[in-house]
């Protein structure tokens, strides 16, 4: 999980070199190859994400228990036997938990405006490619919450079973929230954004740092950590069904 | 060019988290969807690079003068009008210079073994996705040499015309080599690899730095800079034909 932070910070820094470019997210704003008959026109981001997932899916990326596609319906038929992930520790009851819709919405509506400069710099394609990398990294991190939740369940199955039987999501959320740990994560992410976003060896007349460390910290505080906890809550509500 | 260094260093660090995984580069080592009839089986890297370029090409990435596909023959037919790059400063005579074959060979044979740990960790798909990002960043940086060469040509056209008329590649190479500048670039890249590869906020019991700064510096010294100069030499040999 800590190494995944570096990947996410790198991806956000790469996205932050381009302006917000709202046309990337607006269906119809960019001419695209015609969608299938009956489909609404996608945004450039949706088109690129779907296409990238189709390529990665053909080599079985999404048969891994720690990968979730944003557009599973668009994945190609499996022409290859699935890889053997017999060692996956996840219980089937919770494995279907999927917050990619929420991640995509938060990314477009909140995260991009937070880290990218306002306006349009014309680099829509570059921004969209960077978006795909961000979304894949964020999705992987958030859905890792399922592995964390399974470990917590095994450590205290009785308590989580009682919460789930009462459909008490708030109790589960309280049980797995540790404010001190979250503060430490946010502080570490801020330090990473400062270190990796620094203008190393720069001439001093450039734009300086590549991303605002407070913005990256806010992305973690306001979206990554809450979404990760939401994955855990949903997993733990479903998990006793597999006992 | 300096911002592109950061992108390349990030991409190399991301690749360095996985082992060398030679199966990524070995045709037939990984089961893949069947190639078109008559085509040899590709490596996983070739398959993924070709598929990614097909998706990016459909939204016209490779109509940009600063982008070159590794598999241009596999790009989809243009279903969209090309974007307007009327402001491209490149001369048509040199625009066709393409070192992607050399970049791909150097990457697989020299760069990956230099930055990745020996052996196989099973993460072939993750390694191949990271490879695609590295190759796209390296290709963009190396082919930027065409823009640098055009500027040099405009500043001293007479000298380059004489060199080109004599087919004197060595003279052109000598004219555009500045050892002090190259030393400064390599030193800056080493500093970036150290800063961005640091284990920020780590517990101290982890693996420490994410990449060897000397390895990244060597990638620049031995491959990126020579390949960039080779692009410039080839461009400048062809360039007077457009006068």
Interface residues (C-beta under 8 A of the other chain):
Chain A: X2 X3 X6 X7 X10 X13 X14 X17 X30 X31 X32 X33 X34 X44 X47 X48 X51 X52 X54 X55 X56 X58 X59 X60 X61 X64 X79 X80 X81 X125 X128 X129 X133 X187 X188 X191 X192 X195 X196 X198 X200 X201 X202 X206 X210
Chain B: X2 X3 X6 X7 X10 X13 X14 X17 X30 X31 X32 X33 X34 X44 X47 X48 X51 X52 X54 X55 X56 X58 X59 X60 X61 X64 X76 X79 X80 X81 X125 X128 X129 X133 X187 X188 X191 X192 X195 X196 X198 X200 X201 X202 X206 X210
